[in-house]
Amino acid sequence: MSHSHTIRLATADDAGGLAELAAVTFPLACPPGATQEDIAEHLRRTLSAEKFAEYLADADIAILAIDDGGELRGYSMLVGRPTSDPDVASALTLEPSTELSKCYVHPEHHGLGAAAELMKATIEHAAGTGAAGLWLGVNNQNAKAIRFYEKNGFRKVGTKSFQLGDSVEHDFVMERALHV
């Protein structure tokens, strides 16, 4: 059963709620071999309330949030500047391209259409910025996410590495055209 979700641009007031949501959702996307210590360090370093406050203050970053009566149930983060990763830069075919840096939905909302609604709003937002393409990195072992992204028009165009603690994870770089 699906119901419509309110999706809005996140504001500075959402930093704490986004960090709480990230603490629930990020571990679900990690590869099976990821340690709790590595996950906790990544959350502290990149998904804390302080980091979300920095992201929200950055003019090149937009965070869309699923707001379910004041509770954040999902979010996506778009980064509208060229990538600094040479592996990604060489794989992309569409310029300018916006990165879909994060896209997570609370597990209680899986299967309810929330992820599809969030992705649709995210693609529309990215298209509205004038970008030609949208790209993301997804762990090559995350079959569920890869299927979801393929269903939403993304295709594999390359690979990149991702450091998670002491281990180097391998991500697929996926890209889709933005048609306005």
C-alpha positions as CSV (number, residue, x, y, z in Angstrom):
1,M,0.0,0.0,0.0
2,S,1.4,3.3,-1.0
3,H,0.6,6.8,0.2
4,S,1.9,10.1,-0.9
5,H,4.8,11.5,1.1
6,T,5.7,15.2,1.6
7,I,9.1,15.8,0.1
8,R,10.7,19.2,0.7
9,L,14.1,20.9,0.7
10,A,15.8,20.4,4.0
11,T,16.7,23.4,6.1
12,A,19.4,24.1,8.8
13,D,16.8,23.0,11.4
14,D,16.9,19.5,9.9
15,A,20.6,18.8,10.6
16,G,19.9,16.8,13.7
17,G,17.1,14.8,12.3
18,L,19.1,14.0,9.1
19,A,22.0,12.7,11.3
20,E,19.6,10.5,13.3
21,L,18.1,9.1,10.1
22,A,21.6,8.6,8.6
23,A,22.6,6.5,11.7
24,V,19.7,4.2,10.9
25,T,19.9,4.0,7.1
26,F,23.7,4.2,6.3
27,P,24.5,0.8,7.9
28,L,21.9,-0.9,5.8
29,A,23.8,0.1,2.6
30,C,27.2,-1.1,3.8
31,P,28.8,-4.2,2.4
32,P,28.5,-7.3,4.6
33,G,32.2,-7.2,5.7
34,A,32.0,-3.6,7.0
35,T,32.8,-3.5,10.8
36,Q,30.6,-1.6,13.3
37,E,33.7,0.5,14.1
38,D,34.2,1.6,10.5
39,I,30.5,2.4,10.1
40,A,30.5,4.4,13.4
41,E,33.6,6.3,12.3
42,H,32.0,7.1,8.9
43,L,28.8,8.3,10.6
44,R,30.9,10.5,12.9
45,R,33.1,11.9,10.1
46,T,30.5,12.5,7.3
47,L,27.0,12.1,8.6
48,S,26.9,13.9,11.9
49,A,24.5,16.8,12.7
50,E,27.5,19.1,12.3
51,K,28.3,17.7,8.9
52,F,24.7,18.0,7.8
53,A,24.7,21.6,9.0
54,E,27.8,22.2,6.8
55,Y,26.1,20.5,3.8
56,L,22.9,22.5,4.3
57,A,24.9,25.8,4.3
58,D,26.7,24.9,1.1
59,A,25.2,26.6,-2.0
60,D,26.2,23.7,-4.2
61,I,24.4,21.1,-2.1
62,A,20.6,20.4,-2.0
63,I,19.1,17.9,0.5
64,L,15.6,16.7,-0.1
65,A,13.8,15.1,2.8
66,I,10.7,13.0,3.2
67,D,8.8,14.7,6.0
68,D,6.2,12.5,7.6
69,G,4.4,14.8,10.0
70,G,7.6,16.3,11.3
71,E,9.5,13.0,11.3
72,L,12.2,12.7,8.6
73,R,11.8,9.3,6.9
74,G,14.2,9.6,4.0
75,Y,16.6,11.9,2.3
76,S,18.7,12.5,-0.8
77,M,21.6,14.8,-1.3
78,L,22.6,16.4,-4.6
79,V,26.1,17.9,-5.1
80,G,26.1,20.3,-8.0
81,R,29.8,20.7,-8.7
82,P,32.3,18.7,-10.8
83,T,33.7,15.6,-9.3
84,S,37.2,15.6,-8.0
85,D,37.5,11.8,-8.4
86,P,39.4,11.0,-11.6
87,D,37.8,7.6,-11.9
88,V,34.3,9.2,-11.9
89,A,35.3,12.0,-14.2
90,S,36.6,9.6,-16.8
91,A,33.5,7.4,-16.6
92,L,30.8,10.2,-16.9
93,T,29.4,10.9,-20.4
94,L,27.1,13.8,-19.6
95,E,28.2,17.3,-18.6
96,P,27.5,19.2,-16.5
97,S,26.6,16.4,-14.1
98,T,25.2,16.5,-10.6
99,E,26.1,13.8,-8.0
100,L,23.4,12.0,-6.2
101,S,25.6,11.6,-3.1
102,K,23.1,10.0,-0.8
103,C,19.6,8.5,-1.1
104,Y,18.2,6.7,1.9
105,V,14.7,5.8,3.2
106,H,14.0,4.6,6.7
107,P,13.5,0.8,6.7
108,E,10.0,1.2,8.1
109,H,9.1,3.0,4.8
110,H,10.7,0.4,2.5
111,G,8.1,-1.1,0.1
112,L,5.7,1.8,0.5
113,G,6.7,3.8,-2.6
114,A,8.7,6.4,-0.6
115,A,12.0,5.6,-2.3
116,A,10.4,6.0,-5.8
117,E,8.8,9.3,-4.8
118,L,12.1,10.6,-3.3
119,M,14.0,9.5,-6.5
120,K,11.4,11.2,-8.7
121,A,11.6,14.5,-6.7
122,T,15.4,14.2,-6.7
123,I,15.6,13.8,-10.5
124,E,13.2,16.7,-11.0
125,H,15.3,18.9,-8.7
126,A,18.6,18.0,-10.4
127,A,17.0,18.6,-13.9
128,G,15.8,22.0,-12.7
129,T,19.5,23.1,-12.0
130,G,20.3,22.7,-15.7
131,A,22.5,19.7,-15.3
132,A,22.6,17.3,-18.2
133,G,23.2,14.2,-16.1
134,L,22.9,12.7,-12.6
135,W,25.5,10.2,-11.3
136,L,26.0,8.2,-8.2
137,G,28.3,5.6,-6.7
138,V,26.8,2.4,-5.3
139,N,28.6,-0.5,-3.6
140,N,29.0,-3.3,-6.1
141,Q,27.6,-5.8,-3.6
142,N,24.4,-3.8,-3.0
143,A,22.2,-5.7,-5.5
144,K,19.0,-4.2,-4.2
145,A,20.1,-0.6,-4.6
146,I,21.6,-1.3,-8.0
147,R,18.2,-2.8,-9.2
148,F,16.4,0.3,-7.8
149,Y,18.8,2.7,-9.6
150,E,18.5,0.8,-12.9
151,K,14.7,0.8,-12.6
152,N,15.1,4.6,-12.3
153,G,17.0,5.0,-15.5
154,F,20.6,4.8,-14.2
155,R,23.2,2.6,-16.0
156,K,26.6,1.5,-15.0
157,V,29.4,3.6,-16.7
158,G,32.4,2.8,-14.6
159,T,33.8,2.0,-11.1
160,K,35.4,3.9,-8.3
161,S,36.9,3.1,-4.9
162,F,35.4,4.1,-1.6
163,Q,37.3,4.0,1.7
164,L,35.4,2.7,4.6
165,G,37.7,2.5,7.6
166,D,40.6,0.3,6.8
167,S,39.0,-1.4,3.8
168,V,38.6,-0.2,0.3
169,E,35.2,-0.8,-1.1
170,H,34.4,-0.9,-4.8
171,D,31.5,1.1,-6.2
172,F,29.8,1.1,-9.5
173,V,29.5,4.6,-11.0
174,M,26.0,4.9,-12.4
175,E,24.6,7.7,-14.6
176,R,21.4,8.8,-16.1
177,A,20.4,11.7,-18.4
178,L,18.2,14.4,-17.1
179,H,15.5,15.4,-19.5
180,V,13.8,18.6,-18.7
